[in-house]
Amino acid sequence: MLVEISPAQARYGKFRAFRSLHFFAACEEPPTILVGVTHAQTCLVLGARLRALRNAGFHVLLLSSPGPLLDITAAREQVERIELPMRRSIAPLADLCLSTAFGG
């Protein structure tokens, strides 16, 4: 089930039910949300966000490069983890081309 809301509706609390399990009561299984980062070190700052999503009734998937911080964060916040080897390095030419392609 996909429900689109405007920023104004979200800001003024018209859809506060999204913040509780009551909204998902009619669902057979909880909706899944994927939180993905390129480096496992970023998992250090995701704790509160992952916890809030899980407490709101989402099945949370945490996707990151392999590493102990992914394992620790997933275990601590009780979310499912997905390891995906990724490589990110400085690539000035590629970044410039991408920036130009998107009007940057």
Secondary structure, 3 states (H helix, E strand, C coil): CCCCCCHHHHHCCCCHHHHCHHHHCCCCCCCEEEEECCCHHHHHHCHHHHHHHHHCCCEEEEEECCCHHHHHHHHHHCCEEEECCCCCCCCHHHHHHHHHHCCC
